[in-house]
Amino acid sequence: DNQRERMKVRLSVLIVCITVVAILGITASVTAAPQSVRGVAPASLGRYAGSERFTCLDGSKRIERSRVNDDYCDCTDGSDEPGTAACINGQFYCANKGFVPASIFSSRVNDGICDCCDGSDEYASKANCQNTCAEAGKELREAKIAEIGAFKEGLAIRDAYVQEAQATKAEKNARLAGLRLELEAIGVIVQQKEALVQELEAKEEAAKATIAKYEEEEEVEELAASPLPEEGAEGAPIDEAAAAAPEPEEEDIPLTPEQQAELDEANHLIGELQTRRDLARAEKDRESTINSDIDSINNFLNTNYGPDDAYMPVMQNWEFKTTEYTYTLHPFKHVNQDHTSLGNWGKWLDNGKMHYTEGGTCWGVTYRRNTEVTVVCGSTNAVLKVEEPNKCEYTMVFQTPAACDPKHLHQLEAEYRELTGEVEVPTPKPDSWLKMPDLF
């Protein structure tokens, strides 16, 4: 009896386990997204998952899942017949591996005409469609490979730009630290020299007074030693010979040693004061120059040169010539049209564009000329395009390796894999980079 009871318990447990597994399997099969539904794009397969009933994509009706692709149009939007021609407003997805995925009206399915390059739209007709996607996609694949190659070259140059920017910033910071130390030292020197000047200036008035005193005495002595002119009697002849005779030389009255020492000391003080003023002024000028250099370096270091400071090395003039004008872009400084300013560096906009504002005045409008610069990835630096969509408001496209974003490379490679179905992206030949399509 006990053995029978144990057998019953084991059997009950086994039945429960089998039931649970079956339920889970049914649930998984019902809720999991199907691996494929004819005529449905992979991104939309999830909308065909769920219970045993299918809801039309416009929400208008619920039908049995078995009625999807049964060659009868149940949904008003045709979403239940993506893989047949039952609904005139349905959409059939062409995978087109090796070319570009596409959607066609499902009414064209099995109509005897090959619409999809992979022939998937004529699966039940006698059209005998050949898969021409590889041939159709050859040029597109080559263009995509060339684009990836140019992008990789641009990324390599961008990496070099980033390293150059880091070295430049390190050099600027080292220079800044040195200037600050020099400024601190020169500040002490300026104080010392100004103190000497002030010390001598306290004696300046007395020295000037001493010099003025002896100059005044010398003038008085010279005046006293000069004979008064003699006038002849009225009508009497003047002795021209006597008048032409040389006057006796005047004898300078020498200063006493004490007077001479006092005068020499006064003159020396005035000369020394002028020398000290010149030296103090030179140190002040040097101090001003150092402050100016510090401000210049700080402005340079505080400028936003984009992610990783990659745009720092492109700070030079880039020209774009038309039949009428020569446009010049100097990143982070200005944009010019010949000698007319189209704006000075403002900031990066939220959309990633450069904004240059407060350019030259413009007749007939209240605002000043301004320019928005769109930056695009490329293996070279060049202004590709300049336009004036509104009066005195300009747009410019600037190609530069600094704009190459590693995230976009992954996107390009993903597009290639989706286009070709290949896992590995081939490395292009360098000369193929020149075959990239002109995007502008």
Secondary structure, DSSP 8 states (H G I E B T S, - for coil): -HHHHHHHHHHHHHHHHHHHHHHHHHHHHHHS--S--TT--GGGGGGG-SSSEEE-TTSS-EEEGGGTTSSS--STTSTT-TTSSS-TT-EEEE--TTS--EEEEGGGTTSSS--STT-GGGTTSS------HHHHHHHHHHHHHHHHHHHHHHHHHHHHHHHHHHHHHHHHHHHHHHHHHHHHHHHHHHHHHHHHHHHHHHHHHHHHHHHHHHHHHHHHHHHHHS-------TT----HHHHHS-----------HHHHHHHHHHHHHHHHHHHHHHHHHHHHHHHHHHHHHHHHHHHHHHS--SGGGTTGGG-S-EEEE-SS-EEEEETTTEEEETTEEEEEEEEE-TTS-EEEES-S--TT-SS--EEEEEEEE-SS-EEEEEEEEETTEEEEEEEEGGG--HHHHHHHHHHHHHHH--SS-----GGGGGG-----
